[in-house]
Amino acid sequence: MEEWFPPCRFTDCRHQAEPGCAVLAALADGSLSRERWEHYVAQQLENKYVQDKTSYFIDKRARNKTTAMWSKQTKKNGGWKN
């Protein structure tokens, strides 16, 4: 699919409604099937979901580790002091 991206007019083309989009032109002239494009878009959304979910769990684990270390350090120093 990425073979269609370089000819786009803009390097940050979202391939939705931008003028000069090579993907939209390929869809219009039939050299790229709509089914193949929709499958690609669905796959990209699924990949983003998985990546976001993975990042969430990595961040959560880091936050929990930081909280545990902070709690341990607080207890070591005698707890909260007023």
RAWO-V582387 format. One record per residue. N is the residue number from 1. RES is the residue in one letter. PHI is phi as a letter, one per 20 degrees, with the letter a starting at -180 (NA if undefined). Layout:
n: [N N]
res: [RES RES]
phi: [PHI PHI]
This chain:
n: [1 2 3 4 5 6 7 8 9 10 11 12 13 14 15 16 17 18 19 20 21 22 23 24 25 26 27 28 29 30 31 32 33 34 35 36 37 38 39 40 41 42 43 44 45 46 47 48 49 50 51 52 53 54 55 56 57 58 59 60 61 62 63 64 65 66 67 68 69 70 71 72 73 74 75 76 77 78 79 80 81 82]
res: [M E E W F P P C R F T D C R H Q A E P G C A V L A A L A D G S L S R E R W E H Y V A Q Q L E N K Y V Q D K T S Y F I D K R A R N K T T A M W S K Q T K K N G G W K N]
phi: [NA f f e f g f f f d f d g e m d b f f n f f f f f f f f e n f c f f f f f f f f f f f f f f f f f f f f f f f g f f f f f f f f f f f f f f f f f f f f e n m f d e]
